[in-house]
Amino acid sequence: MNTPSIVLHDLTAGYGRHPAIHHLHATIPCGALLAVAGPNGAGKSTLLKVLAGELKPMTGHVSLPAPCRQRLAYLTQQPTWSLDFPVDVHDAIAMGCWPWLGPWRAFDEAAHRRVADAIAAVKLQGFEHRPLESLSGGQLQRVRFAQIIVQDARLILLDEPFNALDETTEEEFLTLIHRWHEEGRTVIAVLHDLARVRRYFPLTLLLARELVAFGPTEQVLCAEYLDRARRHAEAFDEHAAPCPLPVDEEKDEVAP
């Protein structure tokens, strides 16, 4: 029986008809612990947006197995909430229950337990009624990881999850990520620290707007491929002509 996989087929995506990633082909097995690495501007965050369904491909497509598509959690680089929004830690984490609780189901005892367990997992006991605006950057990131926990997702997308964190907090989050991996969840993380990638992530996708290498980390993060990624990124032309639209979209664009 074949293991379900996430398939990137000839994937091109970007903004304003300017591609940020070009013609990607990759097959990621479900249950993988995968780092997405590459130079600044390599299209790493763009790839996560496509996987999360927030950005439509220009060409090609992404195929997600049903469990990943239906139970997906996405940690963006920056919080999606405003810090002056009047919500406390408990309620912010409880928002993560929405994907499986839905608009009609009551926030029952099971949901309360799930939130309490998540608060304990990220060591925010005693902070439940603190407003978000009173938290430090590291504490806010703990809230965001707790939201991921309560979502109980099968596919977890993390975009630079360790920015501005102290070493102790990083280690705690890495332990949590490895626990998700051991539970059979698929974890895909955009990271810039190659030492961390080498130490903690068995698979790596090296990106420089196009695929440079994909496979076991010790093979991908070799001098040859890293140099190739750097040269590809340096050669990129920010003023290149926009990607032509597919014929149907061109007709739609010029239709009266």
N, C-alpha and C positions, 0 to 999 in steps of 0.2 A: 504494500500500500504506500503510495507516494505521500511524502510529508507536504502539507500545504505551504505555499511560499508566497511572498510578495514579489511581484514581477514588474520591473520597469522595462517597458518596450518602446525603444526609439523615442525616449522622453525628451522633449524640448519645452522649456517654460521660462517665463520672464515677465517683464513689465513694460507696458506701452509698446508692444511688438519688438522690444529689444531682448533677445534671449539672455538669460543668466546661466542656464545650463543647456547643453546641446546633446541631443541624440544619445541619451543614456540607455544602456542595456545592462540589466543586472537581475539576478534571482536571489532573493534573500529568504532563507528558510525561516519559517515561523519558530519562535523560541530562541532566535539568535540574539547575541549581545554584540551590537555593531556600533563602531565609532565612524562618524563621517568627518574626515579631516581634509585639510587643504589650505592654501594661502588665503589671506583676506580677499574678499570679493570673488571667491571661487564658486559661489552658488550653493553653499551648504544649507543656509537657512531657507533658500528658495526650494530646495528639495524637500525639506520638512513640511513647508507650507503645501506643497503639492500632495504629499502623503496624507496630510491632515484634511485635505479637501478644501483648503482656503484659497488655493490658486489653481486655476484651470490650465491644463497643458496647452501649449500652442500646437504641438504635434505629438503623436504617440499617446500612450496611456499608461496608467498604473492599475494593476490588478491586485486587489486586496482580498484575501479569504474572508468569508462572512464574519467569523468571530473577531477579526481585527477591524473590519469595517464597522461593525456594530458596537464594539467596545474599545474605543480609541481615546487616549488621553494625550494632550499636547501641552507641554510646558514651553511657552515662548520666552524669548530673551528678557522681555520686560513684562511686568504684571499687566493684565488687561483691565484691572480696576483702577479707580482714582483713589488716592490715599485720603482725600477729604470726604469720601463716601461714608456715611455713618453706619459702619458695620464693625462688629467685634470679631475676634479670632475664631470663636466657635461658629458663628454664622457664616463667615467667609469659607471655612472648611466645609461646612454643611452644603454650600453651593455645589460642591463636587458630587453630591448625591443625585443631582438633577438627572444625569443621563440614564440611571436605572430606576429612579423613583418616579420620574415623569410628572406631568402637571396635575394628575388627579389623585395619585396615591398619597395618603397621609404620611407625614414624617413621624414614623412609629418608633417603638423601642429599639428595633433592630437598627434603624438608621442612627439613632442616638448612640448606640453601642459602637457602630462603625466609626462615627466621628470621634468618640472618646478614645477608641483604639488608635486612630490615626494621630490624635494629639499626643498620646503617650509615645507612639513610634518616633515622632520627631522632637520629643522632649520639650513640649510646650505646656505641660501641666502647670496650672496656676496662672496661665495667660489667657484663659478662655474668654474672659470678659474685657480684655484690653482692646481698645480701638486700634485699628490697623495703623493709623497715623502715629501712634506712639512707639511702634516697633522699629528695631534696627534693620538694616538691610539683610543680615543673616537670619533674623527672626522672621522677616517677611518671606524669605526663601523657604523656611521651614513650613510656613503656612501653605505655600504653593505645592510643596512636596506632599503635605498632608491631603490636599485636594486630589492629587493623583492617587493616593492610597485609597480614598473612599470611592473613587470611580471604579475601582476593581477592573481596570482595562486589560485587554489582551495585547494591545499594541500601545507602547508608551514612547512618545517622541519628546526628546529633551534638547532644547537649543541653548547651548552654553550654560548648563545648569550650575556651574561652580564659580561664576563670575563674582568677584568681591567677597569671597567667603574665606574664613580662616581655615587652617589645615585640619583642625579637629572636626569642624562641620563638614568639610569635604569628605573626610574618611567615613563619617557617619552616613552621608548620602551614598557614597560608593558601596558601603555595606548593604544599604537598602536596595540599591540597583542590582547587586548580585543576588540578593534574596528574590527579587522579582524574576531574574533570569532562572534561578533554581526552581521557581514555581512554574516554569514553562512559558512565561510571558516574553514577547518580543520587545526588546529595548533598542532604540536607535537614538544615539546621542551625537550632536554636533559638538566637537571639542577642538580647541587650538593647542592644548598642552600635549605634545607628542609623547613625553615621558609618561604621563598618566594613561594615554592610550595604550602604550606598550605594556604597561603593568597590569591594566585592569580589563582590557577589551580584546577578546580573542579574534574578532573579525574587524577589518577596516575597509571602508570605501574611500579611496583617495580621489579627490575631485579638484579640478582646475577648470571649471565651466564645462569640461567634458570629462569623461571617466579616464583616469590615469591608471588605476589598478584597484582590484577588489579581491579580497581573499584573506587568508591568515595574516594577522597583523605583522608578525616577524618577517614575512615575505613582502608585504606591501610597503612598509616603512623602511625601505632600503634606500641607500644613497641615490641609486639610479632613478627610482620613481620619484623621490622627493625633488631631485634636480629637475626632472621632466615637469613636475607640477609647477615648480617655480618659474620655469621658462615659459610654460603655457600661459600662466597668469600675467607675466610681464609682457607677452606678445599681444594680449587682448586689446582690441581697439574700442575704446569707449564711444567713438563717433562712427562706428560701422553703421551701414544702412540697416533699417529695421527689417525684421523677419517678415517676408510676404505672408499675407493671410491666406488660408485655404480659399479655394474658389468660391464656396458657398458664403463664407464670411465676407469676402470682397464684394459680392453682390449685395449682401445685406447692408454693407457700409455705405454703398453709393446709391442704394434704392431711395427714391423720393419719399 
